[in-house]
Amino acid sequence: MDYSQFGAMLPELIILGLFLIVFLFDTFSGDGAKRFLTPLTTVLFLLATIAIWIIPGCDESVFGGMYIDDNACKAMKAILNVGVFLVFLQSAKWVESDEIAIRKGEFYELILVTLFGMYLMISARHFLLFIIGLESASLPLAALVAFNKKHYESHEAAIKYILTAVFSSAILLMGLSFVYAFSGGSLYFDDIRANVVNGQGSGLLIVALAFVLAGMGFKLSLVPFHLWTADVYQGAPTAITSYLSVISKGAAAYAFFIIFVQAFGPLFADMWEWMMYAVIIATITVGNLFAIRQRNMKRFMAFSSISQAGYVMLGVMAGGIGLASMMFYVFIYIVSNLCAFAVIQTIEMNTGKVSMDDYQGLHKTNPKLSFAMTLAMFSLAGIPPFAGFFSKILMFTAVTSTGSMALYMLVLIALINTIISLYYYLLVVKAMWITPGDAKIEAFKTNKCEKVGLCLCVLGIVFAGLVPYIYDYCVAAVLG
């Protein structure tokens, strides 16, 4: 075996090296030194993010074609790293709390392991490596969901998550067993694509694709595979909920795109296009309609994330440039969603309140938090001139550039749903700024790390759409 091939896995090696540093420091340092674990991990992860962002990609596949780290993969990993860095900043106070501080090393270690698994999912060009990455990302997340050991809701959420993860993995593996049989004993994406071209009418392959799509649908919370999402988001610690809502979803969306385009592209185009239309429309619509009914902010954001997953999946329909639009959409979704979750987490930690009704009059006592939450809601709703508006416009433009009348209708339905989403996002703004009555949340000071994280999110919401660098970076990574 040529061990020099591991040099092509530089992003994964960086994350593994950081994991070992955190693990050894957490294991062997004294109680006095452990207070430096949080700043040490955050700073080292920031350096790792910068390194991954600037290192060039490698278009050559290694390990027999199972792994590739081209510019598009590297760009997606860098975008996920930005989200994880923001999560680290926003969770700094939480991990130092009395209940969590003794296990803060485990928090960072589990996050890094899941991120390593997501890296493998993104770079995999063979289903065996993809499954290894998928399980490496999924199983530690169950432990993270149950991180609040003394809270029953956290245990319940973890049980629901692990059962759903196991069930979806079983469905996915069943589908891959059919793919393995159909492709003559190969799980390489290119080999599967070649067999799809030669046998598009195979009933076995159609069933296989249905199972694969169902298994991936669970990971992305696509309707009708979304029923676990709200309960898990509500029961998990808010820091973990924010991580679940953006980072894992972004990695799964990229992997979904690659699998469909490289492995099942011809079959998808000829036989499953209309089914994907139905899944996307149902995901956006159901997420929007159920979000209107929610008063718990974490459940509210859960159905919002379901709807946003439908918009992300529009990139699959566009192909080609759709990948760049999807990556840019994920980046904007990260800064917008994490901005909202930062406000939710800050209020929950200081007051214990998570109901939308408790946000009434928030601008009187905490105007800065109200301002940040308002920007997050505007961006998620796609109101100009905030970044969410540009991400939606670029996604819709990529989809309609194919010239298909069916895709025009799909974009029209998505636009109508955007109006629905505007209504329920503005419910939060109305509660904070307009609803009469005394403020239910008293004034409090925000942790410095939380302030930095919020400021970075706000800057991203305001400027990421106006400054074309991020989108140009995504386009260059995909087309260059």
C-alpha positions in Angstrom: 0.0 0.0 0.0 1.3 3.5 -0.9 1.0 5.5 2.3 1.7 8.7 0.4 -1.9 8.6 -0.7 -2.8 9.8 2.8 -1.2 13.1 1.9 -4.3 13.7 -0.4 -6.5 13.6 2.7 -5.0 16.8 4.2 -8.3 18.2 5.5 -9.1 14.9 7.3 -5.6 14.7 8.7 -5.9 18.2 10.1 -9.2 17.4 11.8 -7.8 14.1 13.2 -4.7 15.9 14.4 -6.8 18.5 16.2 -8.9 15.7 17.7 -5.8 14.1 19.1 -4.6 17.4 20.6 -7.9 18.0 22.3 -8.1 14.4 23.5 -4.6 14.3 25.0 -5.0 17.7 26.6 -8.4 16.8 28.1 -7.0 13.4 29.3 -3.7 14.4 30.8 -4.0 18.1 31.9 -4.8 19.0 35.4 -8.0 20.7 36.6 -6.3 24.1 36.5 -5.2 23.7 32.9 -8.5 22.5 31.6 -10.0 25.9 31.8 -7.9 26.7 28.7 -9.4 23.8 26.7 -12.2 25.9 25.3 -10.1 28.8 24.0 -7.3 26.4 22.8 -9.8 24.3 20.8 -11.5 27.3 19.3 -8.2 29.0 18.3 -6.8 25.8 16.8 -10.0 25.1 14.9 -9.9 28.6 13.5 -6.4 28.0 12.3 -7.5 24.7 10.8 -10.4 26.4 9.0 -8.0 29.0 7.5 -5.6 26.2 6.4 -8.4 24.2 4.7 -9.8 27.3 3.1 -6.4 28.2 1.4 -4.9 24.9 0.6 -5.4 23.8 -3.1 -7.6 20.9 -3.9 -6.4 17.8 -5.7 -8.3 16.5 -8.7 -6.6 13.1 -8.6 -8.5 10.3 -6.8 -6.7 8.0 -4.4 -7.2 4.6 -2.7 -8.3 3.1 -5.9 -10.7 5.9 -6.8 -12.6 5.8 -3.5 -11.6 9.2 -2.3 -11.1 12.6 -4.0 -10.5 16.1 -2.6 -11.1 18.4 -5.5 -11.7 22.1 -5.2 -15.5 21.7 -4.8 -15.0 19.2 -1.9 -12.4 21.4 -0.3 -14.7 24.4 -0.6 -17.6 22.6 1.0 -15.4 21.4 3.9 -14.3 25.0 4.5 -17.9 26.2 4.6 -18.8 23.5 7.1 -15.8 24.6 9.2 -17.1 28.1 9.3 -20.3 26.8 10.8 -18.5 24.6 13.4 -16.3 27.6 14.4 -19.5 29.7 15.0 -21.0 26.8 17.0 -17.8 26.7 19.2 -18.1 30.4 19.9 -21.8 30.3 20.7 -21.5 27.3 22.9 -18.5 28.6 25.0 -20.6 29.7 27.9 -22.7 26.5 27.8 -19.7 24.1 27.9 -18.3 26.0 30.9 -21.5 25.7 32.9 -21.5 23.6 36.1 -23.4 20.7 34.6 -21.4 20.5 31.4 -17.8 21.7 32.3 -16.6 18.3 33.5 -17.5 16.8 30.0 -16.5 19.7 27.8 -13.6 17.7 26.3 -16.1 15.1 25.2 -18.2 17.7 23.5 -15.3 19.0 21.3 -14.1 15.5 20.6 -17.5 14.2 19.5 -18.0 17.3 17.3 -14.6 16.7 15.6 -15.4 13.0 15.0 -18.7 13.9 13.4 -17.0 16.5 11.2 -14.4 13.9 10.1 -17.2 11.6 9.1 -18.9 14.4 7.1 -15.6 15.1 5.3 -15.5 11.4 4.2 -19.1 11.7 3.0 -18.2 14.7 0.9 -15.1 13.2 -0.7 -16.3 9.6 -1.1 -16.7 8.2 -4.6 -17.4 4.7 -3.4 -20.3 3.7 -1.3 -18.2 1.8 1.3 -16.3 4.9 2.2 -19.5 6.9 2.1 -21.2 4.6 4.6 -18.1 4.8 6.9 -18.3 8.5 6.8 -22.1 8.5 7.3 -21.9 6.3 10.4 -18.9 8.2 11.8 -21.0 11.4 11.5 -24.3 9.9 12.8 -23.4 7.8 15.9 -21.5 10.5 17.8 -24.4 12.8 17.2 -26.6 10.5 19.2 -24.3 11.0 22.2 -24.3 14.8 21.6 -28.1 14.9 21.6 -28.1 13.1 25.0 -25.4 15.4 26.4 -27.7 16.8 29.0 -27.5 13.7 31.2 -30.0 15.0 33.8 -32.7 16.0 31.4 -35.3 13.5 30.4 -36.1 15.4 27.2 -32.5 15.0 26.1 -32.6 11.2 26.6 -35.9 10.9 24.7 -34.5 12.9 21.8 -31.4 10.7 21.7 -33.4 7.6 21.6 -35.6 8.9 18.8 -32.5 10.1 16.9 -30.6 6.8 17.2 -33.6 4.7 16.2 -34.2 6.9 13.2 -30.5 6.8 12.3 -30.4 3.0 12.5 -33.6 2.6 10.6 -32.5 5.0 7.8 -29.1 3.4 7.6 -30.8 0.0 7.2 -32.9 1.3 4.4 -29.9 2.8 2.7 -27.9 -0.4 3.0 -30.7 -2.4 1.6 -30.8 -0.1 -1.4 -27.0 -0.4 -1.8 -27.2 -4.2 -1.7 -29.5 -3.9 -4.8 -27.1 -1.5 -6.4 -24.2 -3.9 -5.7 -26.1 -6.7 -7.4 -27.1 -4.6 -10.4 -23.6 -3.1 -11.0 -21.9 -6.5 -11.1 -20.2 -6.3 -7.7 -19.1 -2.7 -7.7 -19.9 0.2 -5.4 -17.9 2.9 -7.3 -20.1 5.8 -8.4 -18.7 5.7 -11.9 -19.3 2.0 -12.3 -22.8 2.4 -11.1 -23.4 5.2 -13.5 -22.1 3.1 -16.4 -24.5 0.3 -15.5 -27.4 2.8 -15.2 -26.7 3.9 -18.8 -26.8 0.4 -20.0 -29.8 -0.8 -18.1 -32.1 2.1 -17.3 -35.2 0.0 -17.4 -34.1 -2.4 -14.7 -36.8 -2.7 -12.0 -34.1 -3.7 -9.5 -32.3 -0.4 -10.0 -35.5 1.6 -9.6 -36.2 -0.1 -6.3 -32.6 0.4 -5.2 -32.8 4.1 -6.0 -36.0 4.4 -4.0 -34.3 2.9 -1.0 -31.2 5.1 -1.3 -33.3 8.2 -1.7 -35.4 7.2 1.4 -32.3 6.6 3.5 -30.8 10.0 2.5 -34.1 11.7 3.0 -34.0 10.8 6.7 -30.6 12.5 7.0 -31.9 15.6 5.3 -35.3 15.7 7.0 -37.1 15.6 3.7 -40.8 15.0 3.7 -42.1 12.3 4.4 -38.9 11.3 6.3 -39.0 14.3 8.6 -41.0 13.2 11.6 -38.1 12.8 14.0 -36.8 16.4 13.5 -39.0 18.5 15.7 -38.8 16.2 18.7 -35.0 15.8 18.5 -34.4 19.5 18.0 -36.6 20.3 21.0 -35.0 17.8 23.3 -31.4 18.2 22.4 -29.2 20.9 24.0 -29.6 24.1 21.9 -25.9 24.1 21.0 -26.3 20.6 19.5 -29.6 21.6 17.8 -27.9 24.4 16.0 -25.1 22.0 14.9 -27.7 19.5 13.7 -29.7 22.0 11.8 -26.9 23.3 9.6 -23.6 21.4 9.6 -24.9 17.8 9.2 -27.6 19.0 6.8 -25.0 20.8 4.6 -22.8 17.7 4.4 -25.7 15.4 3.6 -27.0 17.8 0.9 -23.6 17.9 -0.9 -23.3 14.1 -0.7 -26.9 13.7 -2.0 -26.0 15.9 -5.0 -22.8 13.9 -5.8 -24.6 10.5 -5.5 -27.4 11.6 -7.8 -25.3 13.2 -10.4 -22.4 10.8 -10.5 -24.1 7.5 -9.7 -27.7 7.8 -10.6 -27.8 10.7 -12.9 -29.3 9.1 -16.1 -31.9 7.2 -14.2 -32.8 10.2 -12.1 -33.2 12.4 -15.3 -35.5 9.8 -17.0 -37.5 8.2 -14.3 -37.3 10.0 -11.0 -37.5 13.7 -11.9 -41.2 14.0 -11.1 -40.7 12.1 -7.8 -38.1 14.7 -6.7 -40.5 17.5 -7.7 -43.0 16.0 -5.3 -40.5 15.5 -2.5 -39.2 19.1 -2.8 -42.6 20.7 -3.0 -43.9 18.6 -0.1 -40.8 19.4 2.0 -41.0 23.2 1.5 -44.8 23.3 1.9 -45.1 21.0 4.9 -42.2 22.7 6.7 -43.8 26.1 6.2 -47.3 25.1 7.2 -46.2 23.3 10.4 -43.9 26.2 11.4 -46.8 28.5 11.5 -48.3 26.5 14.4 -45.2 26.3 16.6 -44.8 28.4 19.7 -41.6 26.7 21.0 -38.7 28.4 19.3 -36.7 25.2 18.9 -39.6 23.4 17.2 -40.2 26.5 15.2 -36.7 26.4 13.9 -37.0 22.6 13.3 -39.8 23.1 10.8 -38.0 26.1 9.3 -35.0 23.8 8.7 -37.2 21.2 7.0 -38.5 23.9 4.6 -35.0 25.2 4.0 -33.9 21.6 3.1 -36.4 21.7 0.3 -34.8 24.9 -1.0 -31.3 23.3 -0.8 -32.5 20.3 -2.8 -33.4 22.6 -5.7 -29.7 22.7 -6.5 -29.9 18.9 -7.3 -32.5 19.7 -10.0 -30.2 22.3 -11.6 -27.1 20.1 -11.9 -23.7 21.7 -12.8 -23.9 25.3 -11.6 -26.6 24.1 -9.2 -23.9 22.7 -7.0 -22.3 26.2 -6.7 -25.7 27.7 -5.8 -26.3 24.9 -3.3 -22.9 25.6 -1.6 -23.6 29.3 -1.4 -27.1 28.7 -0.1 -25.6 26.4 2.6 -23.2 29.1 3.6 -25.9 31.7 3.9 -28.1 29.3 5.8 -25.3 28.6 8.2 -24.8 32.3 9.2 -28.6 33.0 9.3 -29.7 29.9 11.2 -26.8 30.1 13.7 -27.6 33.7 14.3 -31.1 32.8 15.3 -30.0 29.8 17.4 -27.4 32.0 19.2 -30.2 34.3 20.3 -32.4 31.4 21.4 -29.5 29.8 23.3 -28.5 33.0 25.0 -32.0 33.7 26.2 -32.5 30.0 27.3 -29.3 29.9 29.3 -30.0 33.2 31.1 -33.8 32.9 31.6 -34.8 29.3 30.8 -37.5 30.6 28.3 -37.9 29.1 24.8 -41.4 30.1 23.9 -42.2 32.6 21.2 -44.7 34.3 23.5 -41.9 35.0 26.0 -40.2 37.1 23.3 -42.9 39.8 23.6 -41.3 43.2 24.2 -37.7 41.8 23.9 -36.6 45.0 22.3 -37.2 46.9 25.5 -34.8 44.9 27.6 -32.4 43.3 25.0 -32.5 45.5 21.9 -29.2 44.1 20.5 -30.5 40.5 20.6 -33.8 41.6 19.1 -31.9 43.3 16.3 -29.8 40.2 15.6 -32.9 37.9 15.6 -34.7 40.3 13.3 -31.9 40.2 10.8 -31.8 36.3 11.0 -35.5 36.1 10.4 -35.3 38.5 7.4 -32.5 36.6 5.9 -34.2 33.2 6.3 -37.3 34.6 4.8 -35.4 36.0 1.8 -36.1 39.7 2.3 -33.7 42.0 0.4 -31.0 43.3 0.8 -30.0 40.5 3.3 -27.9 37.5 2.3 -30.9 35.0 2.3 -32.5 37.0 -0.6 -29.4 36.6 -2.8 -29.0 32.9 -2.0 -32.6 32.2 -3.0 -32.3 34.3 -6.2 -29.2 32.5 -7.3 -30.7 29.1 -6.5 -33.9 30.0 -8.5 -31.7 31.3 -11.4 -29.7 28.2 -11.5 -32.8 26.0 -11.6 -34.6 28.0 -14.3 -31.4 28.2 -16.5 -32.2 24.7 -17.7 -35.2 26.0 -19.6 -37.5 23.2 -18.5 -41.2 24.3 -18.1 -41.6 21.8 -15.2 -38.7 23.5 -13.4 -40.2 26.9 -14.0 -43.4 25.6 -12.2 -41.2 24.2 -9.4 -39.6 27.6 -8.9 -43.0 29.3 -9.0 -44.3 27.0 -6.2 -41.1 27.7 -4.2 -41.7 31.4 -4.6 -45.3 31.1 -3.3 -43.9 29.2 -0.3 -41.5 32.0 0.3 -44.4 34.2 0.9 -45.8 31.7 3.5 -42.4 31.6 5.2 -42.4 35.4 5.3 -45.5 35.3 7.4 -44.2 32.9 10.1 -40.7 34.4 10.3 -42.4 37.8 10.9 -44.3 36.3 13.8 -41.1 36.3 15.7 -40.3 39.9 14.7 -43.8 41.0 15.6 -43.5 39.4 19.1 -40.2 41.2 19.8 -41.1 44.7 18.4 -44.9 45.2 18.0 -46.9 43.0 20.3 -48.1 45.2 23.2 -47.4 44.3 26.8 -44.6 44.3 29.3 -41.3 42.5 28.5 -41.3 38.9 29.8 -37.5 38.6 29.6 -35.4 40.8 31.8 -32.2 42.5 30.7 -29.0 40.5 30.9 -25.4 40.6 29.7 -24.2 38.4 26.8 -21.0 36.3 27.1 -18.1 37.8 25.1 -17.7 34.7 22.9 -21.5 34.7 22.2 -21.1 38.4 21.2 -18.3 37.6 18.8 -20.3 34.7 17.2 -23.4 36.9 16.9 -21.4 39.7 15.3 -19.8 37.4 12.8 -23.3 36.0 11.9 -24.7 39.5 11.5 -21.8 40.6 9.3 -22.4 37.5 7.1 -26.1 38.2 6.9 -25.5 41.9 5.9 -22.5 41.6 3.6 -22.3 38.0 2.2 -24.9 38.7 -0.4 -23.6 42.1 -1.3 -19.9 41.1 -1.6 -19.7 38.5 -4.4 -16.5 36.8 -3.1 -18.2 33.8 -1.4 -20.4 32.9 -4.5 -17.5 33.5 -6.9 -15.4 31.2 -4.6 -18.1 28.5 -4.9 -18.4 28.8 -8.7 -14.6 28.7 -9.2 -14.4 25.6 -7.0 -17.1 23.8 -9.0 -16.2 24.9 -12.5 -12.5 25.5 -12.1 
